[in-house]
């Protein structure tokens, strides 16, 4: 389930505990297997967000410009995996860098994270287009399936080795 907290979304995928337990029983390779599975899921969600950006309608004053859309596509990415406590891994999907729209306030270009937040939530001058939350929800089941397939493939390969 995705929950919004400020400008970030927190994802809670349930049902992976049984797979993690299986992998833990297989030895010290579980962390690497968990990382690979999580990155498979993140890739699916990231692609869904990318497709949602492509589908955003152009509108120079109330929507998004061509340069802003290109900036969002170029700036979309995910962070390195973090492991703050045992059994929990974190990866953030977000926007980095600047687009090519230079203004007096943003002489190096507008921050892509700011444009994504403005388009997603709307402003007094921009219509709300909740593309991130919809893309994440649309990709949730496919992401879970991708993680499960990767996990099971890794377990199968590990079992063949032993």
Secondary structure, DSSP 8 states (H G I E B T S, - for coil): -EEEETTEEEE---S-HHHHHHHHHT-TTHHHHHHHHHHHHHHHHHHHHHHHHHTS-B-TTTSB-HHHHHHHHHHEEE---EEEETTEEE--EEE-SB-S---SS-TT--BHHHHHHHHHH--SSS----HHHHHHHHHHHHHHHHHHHHHHHHHHHHHHH-
